[in-house]
């Protein structure tokens, strides 16, 4: 498989901001590669807070949520922004909204 772009990187450092792209998020076979790339990104810059913008994503596969939970378990706080209504329902049903901080807009990020 070619190296697909799973996410855009908007900012790196203690506050790292990424935006996922919907076109590659439906392929569960990509989970390991995506996780490796995300962990390399947040690990290389001493990231303390990962902000994930889902504005370009309509539906997110469960494996993506697993990746974000794995990042959180590495000790990095994860905030999710612009989750679609269906996604917010999935986060509540799976109780991942208690683990991952789900927010509305990016206005108050510094």
C-alpha positions as CSV (number, residue, x, y, z in Angstrom):
1,X,0.0,0.0,0.0
2,X,1.3,3.5,-0.8
3,X,1.8,5.8,2.1
4,X,-1.5,7.6,2.3
5,X,-1.9,10.8,4.2
6,X,-4.1,10.1,7.2
7,X,-4.1,13.6,8.7
8,X,-2.9,17.1,8.1
9,X,-0.5,18.5,10.7
10,X,-1.4,22.1,11.5
11,X,0.9,22.7,14.5
12,X,3.4,20.6,16.5
13,X,4.9,21.0,19.9
14,X,3.4,20.7,23.4
15,X,0.1,21.6,21.7
16,X,-0.2,19.6,18.5
17,X,-3.1,20.0,16.1
18,X,-4.1,17.6,13.4
19,X,-7.0,17.2,11.0
20,X,-8.0,13.7,9.9
21,X,-8.9,13.1,6.2
22,X,-11.9,11.0,5.6
23,X,-10.8,9.3,2.5
24,X,-8.4,6.9,4.2
25,X,-10.3,6.3,7.5
26,X,-12.4,3.5,6.2
27,X,-9.5,1.1,5.7
28,X,-9.0,-0.9,8.9
29,X,-5.8,-2.4,7.4
30,X,-4.2,1.0,7.8
31,X,-4.6,1.1,11.5
32,X,-1.1,0.2,12.4
33,X,0.5,2.6,10.0
34,X,-1.8,5.5,11.1
35,X,-1.1,4.7,14.8
36,X,2.6,4.6,14.2
37,X,2.6,7.9,12.3
38,X,0.5,9.6,15.0
39,X,2.6,8.3,17.9
40,X,5.8,9.3,16.1
41,X,4.4,12.8,15.6
42,X,3.3,13.4,19.2
43,X,6.3,11.6,20.6
44,X,8.9,13.6,18.6
45,X,7.7,17.0,19.9
46,X,7.0,16.3,23.6
47,X,3.3,16.7,22.9
48,X,1.1,17.2,26.0
49,X,-2.2,18.0,24.2
50,X,-3.3,16.5,20.8
51,X,-6.2,18.4,19.2
52,X,-8.0,16.4,16.5
53,X,-10.1,18.3,14.1
54,X,-12.7,16.0,12.4
55,X,-14.3,18.8,10.3
56,X,-13.3,16.9,7.0
57,X,-14.7,13.6,8.3
58,X,-18.3,12.5,8.1
59,X,-18.0,9.0,9.6
60,X,-15.0,7.7,11.6
61,X,-14.4,3.9,11.8
62,X,-14.0,2.5,15.3
63,X,-10.3,1.8,14.7
64,X,-9.7,5.5,14.5
65,X,-11.3,5.9,17.9
66,X,-9.1,3.1,19.1
67,X,-6.0,5.0,17.9
68,X,-7.1,8.2,19.7
69,X,-7.7,6.1,22.9
70,X,-4.2,4.6,22.5
71,X,-2.6,8.1,22.3
72,X,-4.5,9.1,25.4
73,X,-3.2,6.0,27.2
74,X,0.3,7.1,26.3
75,X,-0.2,10.1,28.6
76,X,-1.2,12.6,26.0
77,X,-4.4,14.5,26.5
78,X,-6.7,14.2,23.4
79,X,-9.4,16.7,22.5
80,X,-11.7,16.1,19.6
81,X,-13.3,19.0,17.7
82,X,-16.0,19.2,15.1
83,X,-17.2,15.6,15.6
84,X,-20.4,14.9,13.5
85,X,-23.6,14.2,15.5
86,X,-23.4,10.5,14.7
87,X,-19.8,10.5,16.0
88,X,-20.8,12.2,19.2
89,X,-23.4,9.5,19.7
90,X,-20.9,6.7,19.2
91,X,-18.5,8.4,21.6
92,X,-21.3,8.6,24.2
93,X,-22.5,5.0,23.6
94,X,-18.9,3.6,23.9
95,X,-18.2,5.9,26.9
96,X,-15.1,7.2,25.1
97,X,-16.5,10.7,25.7
98,X,-15.3,10.2,29.3
99,X,-11.8,9.4,28.1
100,X,-11.5,11.8,25.1
101,X,-12.5,15.4,25.6
102,X,-15.1,16.2,22.9
103,X,-15.5,19.9,22.1
104,X,-17.4,22.1,19.6
105,X,-15.1,24.6,17.9
106,X,-11.4,25.5,17.7
107,X,-12.0,29.1,18.9
108,X,-10.4,28.9,22.3
109,X,-7.3,26.9,21.5
110,X,-4.1,28.8,22.2
